[in-house]
Amino acid sequence: MALACSAALVARAGSWPQTCEASTAPEAARLAQALRVAAAVRQELARHDAPVALVARAGLDLRLFGQRYSHAGLSVRAHPDGAWTVRQLYFACDEGRPRVFDQGLAAFLAGNEAAHGPQLVVVLPGPAASRALAQAARDDALALRLLGASYSANAHAFSVRHQNCNQWVAELMAAAWGGVAAAGDAREQAQAWLRTQGFEPTVFGLAWPPLRPLAAFVRWVREDDHPQEDLLAWRYRVVMPQSLERFVRQVEPRSKRIEFCLRESQLVVREGWEPLQETCTPGPDDRVIDLLASVAPG
């Protein structure tokens, strides 16, 4: 079953994760790795003048469903908590509700669970779109107006009954680029604008029907917001990082994409819309950064 943002391949995980983040604190080696990667990513971002970036990492293994990245946020260059702090939605397990959370880039990467280590995709919107999105990403009141009251990992892209982490990002983009009125439901307005602009959610086909009844045992997986025709066809329409990437490029064709993939102590960097191979093998035009050599001794 596709569980956007939070969980998949439950048999492999051995238990049901409870949030968009890792269920345990990252071990020291993974945190050190994330710190090195985050430093290299910040150096790469410094080469560009964009004030905000869409960032997405591999929160859990969704490769079975053709999804390398599962959790997205907006990384803001000029943030009070530090350059390139990531604003995102997550599920507060103890409260049973979604929350907006600001997190440093290294901590964001430490939640990655890709087999080769941290993997990150960064999309830098074109100039006009970037300025509007940066302003919206720093707007606390707007962030909370767009925050749903109920979390669902597989929330339907065009329903306000529930919300998942990537859906909140999409709705913030809509508010930044399409605007929302002071009165009325901000989420409804944002989703209406997304529809008019041709936003396409990611479609998950549930190819193994026996898995679907398990949804009843997971409190953050719901089906009551999905159209009956989708349920009868065994599919969910969910906002994923893949959906967000496509939409940013559609809104502003001058947007840039940078992908980062770690293999041992080397960080592979690719610029362009052609994704890296799953094996993290660099192509002839990719750059490779030796993270150990780039870290000053002591």
C-alpha positions as protocol buffer text, in pm:
chain_id: "A"
residue {
  index: 1
  type: MET
  ca { x: 0 y: 0 z: 0 }
}
residue {
  index: 2
  type: ALA
  ca { x: 125 y: 342 z: -86 }
}
residue {
  index: 3
  type: LEU
  ca { x: 146 y: 552 z: 229 }
}
residue {
  index: 4
  type: ALA
  ca { x: 261 y: 894 z: 112 }
}
residue {
  index: 5
  type: CYS
  ca { x: 516 y: 1075 z: 333 }
}
residue {
  index: 6
  type: SER
  ca { x: 511 y: 825 z: 614 }
}
residue {
  index: 7
  type: ALA
  ca { x: 534 y: 457 z: 546 }
}
residue {
  index: 8
  type: ALA
  ca { x: 554 y: 179 z: 295 }
}
residue {
  index: 9
  type: LEU
  ca { x: 675 y: -177 z: 270 }
}
residue {
  index: 10
  type: VAL
  ca { x: 559 y: -250 z: 622 }
}
residue {
  index: 11
  type: ALA
  ca { x: 688 y: -603 z: 625 }
}
residue {
  index: 12
  type: ARG
  ca { x: 1038 y: -470 z: 565 }
}
residue {
  index: 13
  type: ALA
  ca { x: 1008 y: -205 z: 832 }
}
residue {
  index: 14
  type: GLY
  ca { x: 869 y: -450 z: 1086 }
}
residue {
  index: 15
  type: SER
  ca { x: 629 y: -199 z: 1241 }
}
residue {
  index: 16
  type: TRP
  ca { x: 399 y: 89 z: 1150 }
}
residue {
  index: 17
  type: PRO
  ca { x: 589 y: 420 z: 1157 }
}
residue {
  index: 18
  type: GLN
  ca { x: 393 y: 699 z: 1321 }
}
residue {
  index: 19
  type: THR
  ca { x: 517 y: 1024 z: 1164 }
}
residue {
  index: 20
  type: CYS
  ca { x: 667 y: 1175 z: 850 }
}
residue {
  index: 21
  type: GLU
  ca { x: 999 y: 1162 z: 1028 }
}
residue {
  index: 22
  type: ALA
  ca { x: 1210 y: 866 z: 1135 }
}
residue {
  index: 23
  type: SER
  ca { x: 1066 y: 690 z: 1439 }
}
residue {
  index: 24
  type: THR
  ca { x: 1400 y: 694 z: 1623 }
}
residue {
  index: 25
  type: ALA
  ca { x: 1676 y: 951 z: 1662 }
}
residue {
  index: 26
  type: PRO
  ca { x: 1944 y: 919 z: 1392 }
}
residue {
  index: 27
  type: GLU
  ca { x: 2259 y: 738 z: 1497 }
}
residue {
  index: 28
  type: ALA
  ca { x: 2582 y: 935 z: 1527 }
}
residue {
  index: 29
  type: ALA
  ca { x: 2729 y: 809 z: 1200 }
}
residue {
  index: 30
  type: ARG
  ca { x: 2419 y: 902 z: 1005 }
}
residue {
  index: 31
  type: LEU
  ca { x: 2403 y: 1245 z: 1167 }
}
residue {
  index: 32
  type: ALA
  ca { x: 2771 y: 1313 z: 1087 }
}
residue {
  index: 33
  type: GLN
  ca { x: 2703 y: 1205 z: 731 }
}
residue {
  index: 34
  type: ALA
  ca { x: 2402 y: 1437 z: 711 }
}
residue {
  index: 35
  type: LEU
  ca { x: 2608 y: 1729 z: 844 }
}
residue {
  index: 36
  type: ARG
  ca { x: 2870 y: 1681 z: 570 }
}
residue {
  index: 37
  type: VAL
  ca { x: 2608 y: 1650 z: 298 }
}
residue {
  index: 38
  type: ALA
  ca { x: 2417 y: 1954 z: 425 }
}
residue {
  index: 39
  type: ALA
  ca { x: 2737 y: 2164 z: 419 }
}
residue {
  index: 40
  type: ALA
  ca { x: 2802 y: 2060 z: 59 }
}
residue {
  index: 41
  type: VAL
  ca { x: 2441 y: 2130 z: -40 }
}
residue {
  index: 42
  type: ARG
  ca { x: 2457 y: 2479 z: 115 }
}
residue {
  index: 43
  type: GLN
  ca { x: 2773 y: 2549 z: -84 }
}
residue {
  index: 44
  type: GLU
  ca { x: 2594 y: 2443 z: -402 }
}
residue {
  index: 45
  type: LEU
  ca { x: 2293 y: 2659 z: -320 }
}
residue {
  index: 46
  type: ALA
  ca { x: 2524 y: 2956 z: -262 }
}
residue {
  index: 47
  type: ARG
  ca { x: 2611 y: 2937 z: -632 }
}
residue {
  index: 48
  type: HIS
  ca { x: 2253 y: 3036 z: -714 }
}
residue {
  index: 49
  type: ASP
  ca { x: 2063 y: 3350 z: -616 }
}
residue {
  index: 50
  type: ALA
  ca { x: 1726 y: 3185 z: -546 }
}
residue {
  index: 51
  type: PRO
  ca { x: 1575 y: 3287 z: -209 }
}
residue {
  index: 52
  type: VAL
  ca { x: 1387 y: 2958 z: -166 }
}
residue {
  index: 53
  type: ALA
  ca { x: 1410 y: 2598 z: -280 }
}
residue {
  index: 54
  type: LEU
  ca { x: 1174 y: 2306 z: -293 }
}
residue {
  index: 55
  type: VAL
  ca { x: 1362 y: 2022 z: -123 }
}
residue {
  index: 56
  type: ALA
  ca { x: 1265 y: 1656 z: -98 }
}
residue {
  index: 57
  type: ARG
  ca { x: 1430 y: 1355 z: 58 }
}
residue {
  index: 58
  type: ALA
  ca { x: 1374 y: 983 z: 66 }
}
residue {
  index: 59
  type: GLY
  ca { x: 1189 y: 950 z: 396 }
}
residue {
  index: 60
  type: LEU
  ca { x: 1117 y: 578 z: 357 }
}
residue {
  index: 61
  type: ASP
  ca { x: 1163 y: 325 z: 81 }
}
residue {
  index: 62
  type: LEU
  ca { x: 887 y: 381 z: -177 }
}
residue {
  index: 63
  type: ARG
  ca { x: 1079 y: 245 z: -474 }
}
residue {
  index: 64
  type: LEU
  ca { x: 824 y: -35 z: -512 }
}
residue {
  index: 65
  type: PHE
  ca { x: 583 y: 239 z: -621 }
}
residue {
  index: 66
  type: GLY
  ca { x: 831 y: 420 z: -844 }
}
residue {
  index: 67
  type: GLN
  ca { x: 891 y: 700 z: -592 }
}
residue {
  index: 68
  type: ARG
  ca { x: 1245 y: 784 z: -484 }
}
residue {
  index: 69
  type: TYR
  ca { x: 1146 y: 1084 z: -273 }
}
residue {
  index: 70
  type: SER
  ca { x: 864 y: 1090 z: -22 }
}
residue {
  index: 71
  type: HIS
  ca { x: 885 y: 1401 z: 197 }
}
residue {
  index: 72
  type: ALA
  ca { x: 913 y: 1764 z: 79 }
}
residue {
  index: 73
  type: GLY
  ca { x: 951 y: 2105 z: 236 }
}
residue {
  index: 74
  type: LEU
  ca { x: 1057 y: 2458 z: 148 }
}
residue {
  index: 75
  type: SER
  ca { x: 1412 y: 2560 z: 228 }
}
residue {
  index: 76
  type: VAL
  ca { x: 1445 y: 2936 z: 286 }
}
residue {
  index: 77
  type: ARG
  ca { x: 1775 y: 3117 z: 235 }
}
residue {
  index: 78
  type: ALA
  ca { x: 1704 y: 3410 z: 472 }
}
residue {
  index: 79
  type: HIS
  ca { x: 1542 y: 3236 z: 768 }
}
residue {
  index: 80
  type: PRO
  ca { x: 1563 y: 3354 z: 1132 }
}
residue {
  index: 81
  type: ASP
  ca { x: 1676 y: 3006 z: 1240 }
}
residue {
  index: 82
  type: GLY
  ca { x: 1960 y: 2995 z: 989 }
}
residue {
  index: 83
  type: ALA
  ca { x: 2023 y: 2987 z: 616 }
}
residue {
  index: 84
  type: TRP
  ca { x: 1827 y: 2726 z: 424 }
}
residue {
  index: 85
  type: THR
  ca { x: 1610 y: 2620 z: 717 }
}
residue {
  index: 86
  type: VAL
  ca { x: 1336 y: 2386 z: 592 }
}
residue {
  index: 87
  type: ARG
  ca { x: 971 y: 2468 z: 664 }
}
residue {
  index: 88
  type: GLN
  ca { x: 754 y: 2158 z: 640 }
}
residue {
  index: 89
  type: LEU
  ca { x: 448 y: 1979 z: 773 }
}
residue {
  index: 90
  type: TYR
  ca { x: 480 y: 1671 z: 988 }
}
residue {
  index: 91
  type: PHE
  ca { x: 245 y: 1451 z: 1189 }
}
residue {
  index: 92
  type: ALA
  ca { x: 277 y: 1508 z: 1565 }
}
residue {
  index: 93
  type: CYS
  ca { x: 217 y: 1154 z: 1683 }
}
residue {
  index: 94
  type: ASP
  ca { x: 164 y: 1244 z: 2050 }
}
residue {
  index: 95
  type: GLU
  ca { x: -94 y: 1508 z: 1957 }
}
residue {
  index: 96
  type: GLY
  ca { x: -252 y: 1313 z: 1672 }
}
residue {
  index: 97
  type: ARG
  ca { x: -251 y: 1612 z: 1439 }
}
residue {
  index: 98
  type: PRO
  ca { x: -34 y: 1782 z: 1173 }
}
residue {
  index: 99
  type: ARG
  ca { x: 202 y: 2064 z: 1265 }
}
residue {
  index: 100
  type: VAL
  ca { x: 420 y: 2312 z: 1075 }
}
residue {
  index: 101
  type: PHE
  ca { x: 783 y: 2264 z: 1173 }
}
residue {
  index: 102
  type: ASP
  ca { x: 1107 y: 2448 z: 1090 }
}
residue {
  index: 103
  type: GLN
  ca { x: 1418 y: 2230 z: 1076 }
}
residue {
  index: 104
  type: GLY
  ca { x: 1780 y: 2276 z: 978 }
}
residue {
  index: 105
  type: LEU
  ca { x: 1894 y: 2121 z: 651 }
}
residue {
  index: 106
  type: ALA
  ca { x: 2119 y: 1866 z: 825 }
}
residue {
  index: 107
  type: ALA
  ca { x: 1836 y: 1746 z: 1052 }
}
residue {
  index: 108
  type: PHE
  ca { x: 1607 y: 1728 z: 748 }
}
residue {
  index: 109
  type: LEU
  ca { x: 1861 y: 1506 z: 573 }
}
residue {
  index: 110
  type: ALA
  ca { x: 1915 y: 1289 z: 880 }
}
residue {
  index: 111
  type: GLY
  ca { x: 1561 y: 1158 z: 839 }
}
residue {
  index: 112
  type: ASN
  ca { x: 1662 y: 1006 z: 505 }
}
residue {
  index: 113
  type: GLU
  ca { x: 1654 y: 626 z: 481 }
}
residue {
  index: 114
  type: ALA
  ca { x: 1785 y: 565 z: 130 }
}
residue {
  index: 115
  type: ALA
  ca { x: 2007 y: 260 z: 94 }
}
residue {
  index: 116
  type: HIS
  ca { x: 2309 y: 463 z: -21 }
}
residue {
  index: 117
  type: GLY
  ca { x: 2270 y: 735 z: 241 }
}
residue {
  index: 118
  type: PRO
  ca { x: 2124 y: 1085 z: 208 }
}
residue {
  index: 119
  type: GLN
  ca { x: 1954 y: 1164 z: -121 }
}
residue {
  index: 120
  type: LEU
  ca { x: 1810 y: 1505 z: -186 }
}
residue {
  index: 121
  type: VAL
  ca { x: 1645 y: 1677 z: -478 }
}
residue {
  index: 122
  type: VAL
  ca { x: 1636 y: 2057 z: -494 }
}
residue {
  index: 123
  type: VAL
  ca { x: 1420 y: 2260 z: -731 }
}
residue {
  index: 124
  type: LEU
  ca { x: 1495 y: 2633 z: -760 }
}
residue {
  index: 125
  type: PRO
  ca { x: 1195 y: 2818 z: -907 }
}
residue {
  index: 126
  type: GLY
  ca { x: 1252 y: 3091 z: -1164 }
}
residue {
  index: 127
  type: PRO
  ca { x: 1306 y: 3448 z: -1035 }
}
residue {
  index: 128
  type: ALA
  ca { x: 950 y: 3583 z: -1013 }
}
residue {
  index: 129
  type: ALA
  ca { x: 804 y: 3257 z: -879 }
}
residue {
  index: 130
  type: SER
  ca { x: 1092 y: 3223 z: -635 }
}
residue {
  index: 131
  type: ARG
  ca { x: 1041 y: 3565 z: -477 }
}
residue {
  index: 132
  type: ALA
  ca { x: 669 y: 3508 z: -421 }
}
residue {
  index: 133
  type: LEU
  ca { x: 727 y: 3159 z: -280 }
}
residue {
  index: 134
  type: ALA
  ca { x: 1000 y: 3279 z: -42 }
}
residue {
  index: 135
  type: GLN
  ca { x: 766 y: 3545 z: 95 }
}
residue {
  index: 136
  type: ALA
  ca { x: 489 y: 3290 z: 145 }
}
residue {
  index: 137
  type: ALA
  ca { x: 725 y: 3040 z: 309 }
}
residue {
  index: 138
  type: ARG
  ca { x: 821 y: 3300 z: 571 }
}
residue {
  index: 139
  type: ASP
  ca { x: 460 y: 3398 z: 641 }
}
residue {
  index: 140
  type: ASP
  ca { x: 366 y: 3229 z: 970 }
}
residue {
  index: 141
  type: ALA
  ca { x: 1 y: 3331 z: 953 }
}
residue {
  index: 142
  type: LEU
  ca { x: -37 y: 3193 z: 601 }
}
residue {
  index: 143
  type: ALA
  ca { x: 135 y: 2868 z: 697 }
}
residue {
  index: 144
  type: LEU
  ca { x: -118 y: 2816 z: 976 }
}
residue {
  index: 145
  type: ARG
  ca { x: -418 y: 2914 z: 761 }
}
residue {
  index: 146
  type: LEU
  ca { x: -321 y: 2637 z: 523 }
}
residue {
  index: 147
  type: LEU
  ca { x: -268 y: 2380 z: 800 }
}
residue {
  index: 148
  type: GLY
  ca { x: -533 y: 2109 z: 805 }
}
residue {
  index: 149
  type: ALA
  ca { x: -687 y: 1977 z: 1123 }
}
residue {
  index: 150
  type: SER
  ca { x: -660 y: 1608 z: 1032 }
}
residue {
  index: 151
  type: TYR
  ca { x: -360 y: 1417 z: 898 }
}
residue {
  index: 152
  type: SER
  ca { x: -377 y: 1138 z: 644 }
}
residue {
  index: 153
  type: ALA
  ca { x: -66 y: 993 z: 484 }
}
residue {
  index: 154
  type: ASN
  ca { x: -258 y: 914 z: 166 }
}
residue {
  index: 155
  type: ALA
  ca { x: -470 y: 1233 z: 167 }
}
residue {
  index: 156
  type: HIS
  ca { x: -656 y: 1296 z: -157 }
}
residue {
  index: 157
  type: ALA
  ca { x: -490 y: 1582 z: -343 }
}
residue {
  index: 158
  type: PHE
  ca { x: -812 y: 1779 z: -394 }
}
residue {
  index: 159
  type: SER
  ca { x: -988 y: 1730 z: -63 }
}
residue {
  index: 160
  type: VAL
  ca { x: -965 y: 1948 z: 250 }
}
residue {
  index: 161
  type: ARG
  ca { x: -1091 y: 1674 z: 483 }
}
residue {
  index: 162
  type: HIS
  ca { x: -735 y: 1557 z: 558 }
}
residue {
  index: 163
  type: GLN
  ca { x: -383 y: 1672 z: 469 }
}
residue {
  index: 164
  type: ASN
  ca { x: -36 y: 1525 z: 428 }
}
residue {
  index: 165
  type: CYS
  ca { x: 307 y: 1687 z: 427 }
}
residue {
  index: 166
  type: ASN
  ca { x: 346 y: 1731 z: 51 }
}
residue {
  index: 167
  type: GLN
  ca { x: -11 y: 1853 z: 9 }
}
residue {
  index: 168
  type: TRP
  ca { x: 59 y: 2140 z: 248 }
}
residue {
  index: 169
  type: VAL
  ca { x: 358 y: 2240 z: 31 }
}
residue {
  index: 170
  type: ALA
  ca { x: 142 y: 2234 z: -283 }
}
residue {
  index: 171
  type: GLU
  ca { x: -121 y: 2452 z: -119 }
}
residue {
  index: 172
  type: LEU
  ca { x: 142 y: 2699 z: 0 }
}
residue {
  index: 173
  type: MET
  ca { x: 271 y: 2721 z: -357 }
}
residue {
  index: 174
  type: ALA
  ca { x: -83 y: 2792 z: -474 }
}
residue {
  index: 175
  type: ALA
  ca { x: -124 y: 3066 z: -216 }
}
residue {
  index: 176
  type: ALA
  ca { x: 209 y: 3220 z: -320 }
}
residue {
  index: 177
  type: TRP
  ca { x: 143 y: 3213 z: -693 }
}
residue {
  index: 178
  type: GLY
  ca { x: -234 y: 3233 z: -713 }
}
residue {
  index: 179
  type: GLY
  ca { x: -321 y: 3417 z: -394 }
}
residue {
  index: 180
  type: VAL
  ca { x: -587 y: 3344 z: -134 }
}
residue {
  index: 181
  type: ALA
  ca { x: -851 y: 3587 z: -11 }
}
residue {
  index: 182
  type: ALA
  ca { x: -853 y: 3706 z: 349 }
}
residue {
  index: 183
  type: ALA
  ca { x: -1198 y: 3553 z: 392 }
}
residue {
  index: 184
  type: GLY
  ca { x: -1300 y: 3196 z: 322 }
}
residue {
  index: 185
  type: ASP
  ca { x: -1124 y: 2861 z: 344 }
}
residue {
  index: 186
  type: ALA
  ca { x: -764 y: 2913 z: 231 }
}
residue {
  index: 187
  type: ARG
  ca { x: -718 y: 2545 z: 151 }
}
residue {
  index: 188
  type: GLU
  ca { x: -1025 y: 2532 z: -71 }
}
residue {
  index: 189
  type: GLN
  ca { x: -907 y: 2841 z: -257 }
}
residue {
  index: 190
  type: ALA
  ca { x: -556 y: 2698 z: -298 }
}
residue {
  index: 191
  type: GLN
  ca { x: -685 y: 2366 z: -430 }
}
residue {
  index: 192
  type: ALA
  ca { x: -923 y: 2539 z: -670 }
}
residue {
  index: 193
  type: TRP
  ca { x: -629 y: 2733 z: -814 }
}
residue {
  index: 194
  type: LEU
  ca { x: -419 y: 2417 z: -844 }
}
residue {
  index: 195
  type: ARG
  ca { x: -699 y: 2256 z: -1043 }
}
residue {
  index: 196
  type: THR
  ca { x: -727 y: 2552 z: -1280 }
}
residue {
  index: 197
  type: GLN
  ca { x: -350 y: 2538 z: -1338 }
}
residue {
  index: 198
  type: GLY
  ca { x: -357 y: 2169 z: -1427 }
}
residue {
  index: 199
  type: PHE
  ca { x: -179 y: 2037 z: -1120 }
}
residue {
  index: 200
  type: GLU
  ca { x: -142 y: 1659 z: -1153 }
}
residue {
  index: 201
  type: PRO
  ca { x: -117 y: 1451 z: -834 }
}
residue {
  index: 202
  type: THR
  ca { x: 75 y: 1125 z: -825 }
}
residue {
  index: 203
  type: VAL
  ca { x: -145 y: 822 z: -887 }
}
residue {
  index: 204
  type: PHE
  ca { x: -81 y: 514 z: -676 }
}
residue {
  index: 205
  type: GLY
  ca { x: -233 y: 197 z: -817 }
}
residue {
  index: 206
  type: LEU
  ca { x: -298 y: -60 z: -545 }
}
residue {
  index: 207
  type: ALA
  ca { x: -189 y: -363 z: -739 }
}
residue {
  index: 208
  type: TRP
  ca { x: -227 y: -602 z: -446 }
}
residue {
  index: 209
  type: PRO
  ca { x: -583 y: -562 z: -308 }
}
residue {
  index: 210
  type: PRO
  ca { x: -526 y: -781 z: 4 }
}
residue {
  index: 211
  type: LEU
  ca { x: -311 y: -501 z: 147 }
}
residue {
  index: 212
  type: ARG
  ca { x: -588 y: -244 z: 141 }
}
residue {
  index: 213
  type: PRO
  ca { x: -787 y: -370 z: 445 }
}
residue {
  index: 214
  type: LEU
  ca { x: -476 y: -306 z: 657 }
}
residue {
  index: 215
  type: ALA
  ca { x: -554 y: 66 z: 629 }
}
residue {
  index: 216
  type: ALA
  ca { x: -822 y: 20 z: 893 }
}
residue {
  index: 217
  type: PHE
  ca { x: -551 y: -56 z: 1150 }
}
residue {
  index: 218
  type: VAL
  ca { x: -341 y: 255 z: 1086 }
}
residue {
  index: 219
  type: ARG
  ca { x: -476 y: 574 z: 1234 }
}
residue {
  index: 220
  type: TRP
  ca { x: -315 y: 806 z: 980 }
}
residue {
  index: 221
  type: VAL
  ca { x: -430 y: 623 z: 668 }
}
residue {
  index: 222
  type: ARG
  ca { x: -780 y: 711 z: 555 }
}
residue {
  index: 223
  type: GLU
  ca { x: -1006 y: 659 z: 256 }
}
residue {
  index: 224
  type: ASP
  ca { x: -1306 y: 878 z: 339 }
}
residue {
  index: 225
  type: ASP
  ca { x: -1169 y: 1168 z: 132 }
}
residue {
  index: 226
  type: HIS
  ca { x: -1114 y: 966 z: -186 }
}
residue {
  index: 227
  type: PRO
  ca { x: -1378 y: 959 z: -465 }
}
residue {
  index: 228
  type: GLN
  ca { x: -1567 y: 633 z: -491 }
}
residue {
  index: 229
  type: GLU
  ca { x: -1456 y: 586 z: -851 }
}
residue {
  index: 230
  type: ASP
  ca { x: -1091 y: 593 z: -740 }
}
residue {
  index: 231
  type: LEU
  ca { x: -1151 y: 343 z: -461 }
}
residue {
  index: 232
  type: LEU
  ca { x: -1333 y: 110 z: -697 }
}
residue {
  index: 233
  type: ALA
  ca { x: -1035 y: 136 z: -934 }
}
residue {
  index: 234
  type: TRP
  ca { x: -792 y: 65 z: -645 }
}
residue {
  index: 235
  type: ARG
  ca { x: -603 y: 390 z: -674 }
}
residue {
  index: 236
  type: TYR
  ca { x: -511 y: 693 z: -466 }
}
residue {
  index: 237
  type: ARG
  ca { x: -436 y: 1041 z: -602 }
}
residue {
  index: 238
  type: VAL
  ca { x: -179 y: 1187 z: -366 }
}
residue {
  index: 239
  type: VAL
  ca { x: 58 y: 1484 z: -366 }
}
residue {
  index: 240
  type: MET
  ca { x: 418 y: 1360 z: -378 }
}
residue {
  index: 241
  type: PRO
  ca { x: 753 y: 1536 z: -436 }
}
residue {
  index: 242
  type: GLN
  ca { x: 734 y: 1412 z: -795 }
}
residue {
  index: 243
  type: SER
  ca { x: 406 y: 1604 z: -838 }
}
residue {
  index: 244
  type: LEU
  ca { x: 559 y: 1918 z: -687 }
}
residue {
  index: 245
  type: GLU
  ca { x: 867 y: 1903 z: -911 }
}
residue {
  index: 246
  type: ARG
  ca { x: 656 y: 1880 z: -1225 }
}
residue {
  index: 247
  type: PHE
  ca { x: 434 y: 2165 z: -1115 }
}
residue {
  index: 248
  type: VAL
  ca { x: 719 y: 2404 z: -1037 }
}
residue {
  index: 249
  type: ARG
  ca { x: 864 y: 2340 z: -1381 }
}
residue {
  index: 250
  type: GLN
  ca { x: 520 y: 2390 z: -1537 }
}
residue {
  index: 251
  type: VAL
  ca { x: 464 y: 2724 z: -1359 }
}
residue {
  index: 252
  type: GLU
  ca { x: 815 y: 2851 z: -1430 }
}
residue {
  index: 253
  type: PRO
  ca { x: 1002 y: 2669 z: -1711 }
}
residue {
  index: 254
  type: ARG
  ca { x: 1325 y: 2849 z: -1613 }
}
residue {
  index: 255
  type: SER
  ca { x: 1333 y: 2661 z: -1283 }
}
residue {
  index: 256
  type: LYS
  ca { x: 1643 y: 2453 z: -1209 }
}
residue {
  index: 257
  type: ARG
  ca { x: 1672 y: 2106 z: -1062 }
}
residue {
  index: 258
  type: ILE
  ca { x: 1972 y: 1974 z: -867 }
}
residue {
  index: 259
  type: GLU
  ca { x: 1994 y: 1620 z: -734 }
}
residue {
  index: 260
  type: PHE
  ca { x: 2235 y: 1502 z: -465 }
}
residue {
  index: 261
  type: CYS
  ca { x: 2315 y: 1138 z: -399 }
}
residue {
  index: 262
  type: LEU
  ca { x: 2571 y: 994 z: -158 }
}
residue {
  index: 263
  type: ARG
  ca { x: 2783 y: 689 z: -234 }
}
residue {
  index: 264
  type: GLU
  ca { x: 3028 y: 613 z: 46 }
}
residue {
  index: 265
  type: SER
  ca { x: 3213 y: 941 z: 104 }
}
residue {
  index: 266
  type: GLN
  ca { x: 3139 y: 1091 z: -237 }
}
residue {
  index: 267
  type: LEU
  ca { x: 2845 y: 1316 z: -316 }
}
residue {
  index: 268
  type: VAL
  ca { x: 2719 y: 1294 z: -674 }
}
residue {
  index: 269
  type: VAL
  ca { x: 2565 y: 1619 z: -798 }
}
residue {
  index: 270
  type: ARG
  ca { x: 2348 y: 1637 z: -1108 }
}
residue {
  index: 271
  type: GLU
  ca { x: 2195 y: 1952 z: -1254 }
}
residue {
  index: 272
  type: GLY
  ca { x: 1902 y: 1900 z: -1488 }
}
residue {
  index: 273
  type: TRP
  ca { x: 1566 y: 1726 z: -1505 }
}
residue {
  index: 274
  type: GLU
  ca { x: 1696 y: 1379 z: -1586 }
}
residue {
  index: 275
  type: PRO
  ca { x: 1709 y: 1192 z: -1252 }
}
residue {
  index: 276
  type: LEU
  ca { x: 2013 y: 1005 z: -1128 }
}
residue {
  index: 277
  type: GLN
  ca { x: 2017 y: 629 z: -1150 }
}
residue {
  index: 278
  type: GLU
  ca { x: 1904 y: 440 z: -844 }
}
residue {
  index: 279
  type: THR
  ca { x: 2262 y: 313 z: -802 }
}
residue {
  index: 280
  type: CYS
  ca { x: 2386 y: 673 z: -768 }
}
residue {
  index: 281
  type: THR
  ca { x: 2627 y: 623 z: -1056 }
}
residue {
  index: 282
  type: PRO
  ca { x: 2756 y: 958 z: -1189 }
}
residue {
  index: 283
  type: GLY
  ca { x: 2715 y: 1042 z: -1555 }
}
residue {
  index: 284
  type: PRO
  ca { x: 2973 y: 1221 z: -1773 }
}
residue {
  index: 285
  type: ASP
  ca { x: 2828 y: 1565 z: -1692 }
}
residue {
  index: 286
  type: ASP
  ca { x: 2779 y: 1508 z: -1320 }
}
residue {
  index: 287
  type: ARG
  ca { x: 3008 y: 1644 z: -1052 }
}
residue {
  index: 288
  type: VAL
  ca { x: 3149 y: 1435 z: -769 }
}
residue {
  index: 289
  type: ILE
  ca { x: 3245 y: 1592 z: -435 }
}
residue {
  index: 290
  type: ASP
  ca { x: 3473 y: 1408 z: -193 }
}
residue {
  index: 291
  type: LEU
  ca { x: 3310 y: 1493 z: 139 }
}
residue {
  index: 292
  type: LEU
  ca { x: 3602 y: 1380 z: 352 }
}
residue {
  index: 293
  type: ALA
  ca { x: 3847 y: 1592 z: 154 }
}
residue {
  index: 294
  type: SER
  ca { x: 3616 y: 1895 z: 178 }
}
residue {
  index: 295
  type: VAL
  ca { x: 3602 y: 1880 z: 561 }
}
residue {
  index: 296
  type: ALA
  ca { x: 3877 y: 2071 z: 735 }
}
residue {
  index: 297
  type: PRO
  ca { x: 4081 y: 1858 z: 982 }
}
residue {
  index: 298
  type: GLY
  ca { x: 4005 y: 1901 z: 1351 }
}
